[in-house]
Amino acid sequence: LPADPVRLIVFLSILFTGFFPGALIYLGAALVIPMNPGASTNSTYRREDSEVSDSELKAEYERLKRKVEKMESEILNKERDWDSRFKNGGA
Protein backbone atom coordinates (compact mmCIF):
# COMPACT_ATOMS: atom_id res chain seq x y z
CA LEU A 1 0.00 0.00 0.00
CA PRO A 2 1.14 3.56 -0.58
CA ALA A 3 2.09 5.52 2.52
CA ASP A 4 -0.68 8.12 2.32
CA PRO A 5 -3.66 5.71 2.59
CA VAL A 6 -1.91 3.89 5.45
CA ARG A 7 -1.38 7.18 7.27
CA LEU A 8 -5.05 8.05 6.77
CA ILE A 9 -6.13 4.67 8.15
CA VAL A 10 -3.85 5.08 11.15
CA PHE A 11 -5.07 8.63 11.75
CA LEU A 12 -8.69 7.47 11.69
CA SER A 13 -7.94 4.52 13.97
CA ILE A 14 -6.20 6.82 16.46
CA LEU A 15 -9.10 9.25 16.24
CA PHE A 16 -11.79 6.62 16.85
CA THR A 17 -9.99 4.32 19.32
CA GLY A 18 -8.35 6.97 21.44
CA PHE A 19 -4.77 8.14 21.31
CA PHE A 20 -2.94 5.43 23.23
CA PRO A 21 -3.96 2.18 21.42
CA GLY A 22 -3.68 3.62 17.92
CA ALA A 23 -0.40 5.41 18.55
CA LEU A 24 1.08 2.30 20.17
CA ILE A 25 0.11 0.18 17.15
CA TYR A 26 1.57 2.79 14.79
CA LEU A 27 4.87 2.94 16.68
CA GLY A 28 5.05 -0.85 16.83
CA ALA A 29 4.49 -1.11 13.10
CA ALA A 30 7.12 1.58 12.49
CA LEU A 31 9.68 -0.52 14.35
CA VAL A 32 8.81 -3.75 12.53
CA ILE A 33 8.19 -2.61 8.94
CA PRO A 34 11.26 -1.54 6.95
CA MET A 35 11.52 2.10 5.92
CA ASN A 36 11.61 1.63 2.14
CA PRO A 37 10.73 -1.93 1.08
CA GLY A 38 10.62 -0.99 -2.62
CA ALA A 39 14.31 -0.12 -2.76
CA SER A 40 15.72 -3.62 -2.33
CA THR A 41 18.84 -4.37 -4.34
CA ASN A 42 17.94 -7.96 -5.21
CA SER A 43 15.01 -7.02 -7.41
CA THR A 44 14.29 -9.28 -10.37
CA TYR A 45 13.21 -6.33 -12.47
CA ARG A 46 15.59 -4.33 -14.59
CA ARG A 47 16.03 -0.64 -14.05
CA GLU A 48 14.11 1.49 -16.51
CA ASP A 49 17.12 3.53 -17.53
CA SER A 50 19.28 0.54 -18.46
CA GLU A 51 19.57 -0.09 -22.16
CA VAL A 52 18.69 -3.53 -23.49
CA SER A 53 19.33 -4.65 -27.03
CA ASP A 54 16.65 -6.08 -29.28
CA SER A 55 18.29 -9.50 -29.25
CA GLU A 56 18.31 -9.54 -25.44
CA LEU A 57 14.64 -8.58 -25.35
CA LYS A 58 13.77 -11.26 -27.88
CA ALA A 59 15.73 -13.89 -25.93
CA GLU A 60 13.97 -12.86 -22.72
CA TYR A 61 10.61 -12.99 -24.48
CA GLU A 62 11.30 -16.48 -25.83
CA ARG A 63 12.47 -17.68 -22.40
CA LEU A 64 9.30 -16.36 -20.74
CA LYS A 65 7.14 -17.78 -23.52
CA ARG A 66 8.63 -21.27 -23.03
CA LYS A 67 8.14 -20.95 -19.27
CA VAL A 68 4.46 -20.03 -19.69
CA GLU A 69 3.92 -22.85 -22.20
CA LYS A 70 5.48 -25.33 -19.75
CA MET A 71 3.21 -24.10 -16.93
CA GLU A 72 0.15 -24.31 -19.18
CA SER A 73 0.98 -27.86 -20.25
CA GLU A 74 1.47 -28.94 -16.62
CA ILE A 75 -1.88 -27.45 -15.62
CA LEU A 76 -3.69 -28.99 -18.57
CA ASN A 77 -2.11 -32.39 -17.87
CA LYS A 78 -3.37 -32.20 -14.28
CA GLU A 79 -6.85 -31.24 -15.52
CA ARG A 80 -6.88 -34.17 -17.95
CA ASP A 81 -5.76 -36.47 -15.14
CA TRP A 82 -8.61 -35.34 -12.89
CA ASP A 83 -11.11 -35.53 -15.75
CA SER A 84 -10.10 -39.12 -16.46
CA ARG A 85 -10.32 -39.97 -12.75
CA PHE A 86 -13.86 -38.60 -12.53
CA LYS A 87 -14.95 -40.36 -15.72
CA ASN A 88 -13.46 -43.69 -14.63
CA GLY A 89 -14.81 -43.42 -11.09
CA GLY A 90 -11.54 -42.92 -9.22
CA ALA A 91 -7.99 -44.29 -9.08
C-alpha positions in Angstrom: 0.0 0.0 0.0 1.1 3.6 -0.6 2.1 5.5 2.5 -0.7 8.1 2.3 -3.7 5.7 2.6 -1.9 3.9 5.4 -1.4 7.2 7.3 -5.0 8.0 6.8 -6.1 4.7 8.1 -3.8 5.1 11.1 -5.1 8.6 11.8 -8.7 7.5 11.7 -7.9 4.5 14.0 -6.2 6.8 16.5 -9.1 9.2 16.2 -11.8 6.6 16.9 -10.0 4.3 19.3 -8.4 7.0 21.4 -4.8 8.1 21.3 -2.9 5.4 23.2 -4.0 2.2 21.4 -3.7 3.6 17.9 -0.4 5.4 18.6 1.1 2.3 20.2 0.1 0.2 17.2 1.6 2.8 14.8 4.9 2.9 16.7 5.1 -0.9 16.8 4.5 -1.1 13.1 7.1 1.6 12.5 9.7 -0.5 14.4 8.8 -3.8 12.5 8.2 -2.6 8.9 11.3 -1.5 6.9 11.5 2.1 5.9 11.6 1.6 2.1 10.7 -1.9 1.1 10.6 -1.0 -2.6 14.3 -0.1 -2.8 15.7 -3.6 -2.3 18.8 -4.4 -4.3 17.9 -8.0 -5.2 15.0 -7.0 -7.4 14.3 -9.3 -10.4 13.2 -6.3 -12.5 15.6 -4.3 -14.6 16.0 -0.6 -14.1 14.1 1.5 -16.5 17.1 3.5 -17.5 19.3 0.5 -18.5 19.6 -0.1 -22.2 18.7 -3.5 -23.5 19.3 -4.6 -27.0 16.6 -6.1 -29.3 18.3 -9.5 -29.3 18.3 -9.5 -25.4 14.6 -8.6 -25.4 13.8 -11.3 -27.9 15.7 -13.9 -25.9 14.0 -12.9 -22.7 10.6 -13.0 -24.5 11.3 -16.5 -25.8 12.5 -17.7 -22.4 9.3 -16.4 -20.7 7.1 -17.8 -23.5 8.6 -21.3 -23.0 8.1 -20.9 -19.3 4.5 -20.0 -19.7 3.9 -22.9 -22.2 5.5 -25.3 -19.8 3.2 -24.1 -16.9 0.2 -24.3 -19.2 1.0 -27.9 -20.2 1.5 -28.9 -16.6 -1.9 -27.5 -15.6 -3.7 -29.0 -18.6 -2.1 -32.4 -17.9 -3.4 -32.2 -14.3 -6.8 -31.2 -15.5 -6.9 -34.2 -17.9 -5.8 -36.5 -15.1 -8.6 -35.3 -12.9 -11.1 -35.5 -15.8 -10.1 -39.1 -16.5 -10.3 -40.0 -12.7 -13.9 -38.6 -12.5 -15.0 -40.4 -15.7 -13.5 -43.7 -14.6 -14.8 -43.4 -11.1 -11.5 -42.9 -9.2 -8.0 -44.3 -9.1 
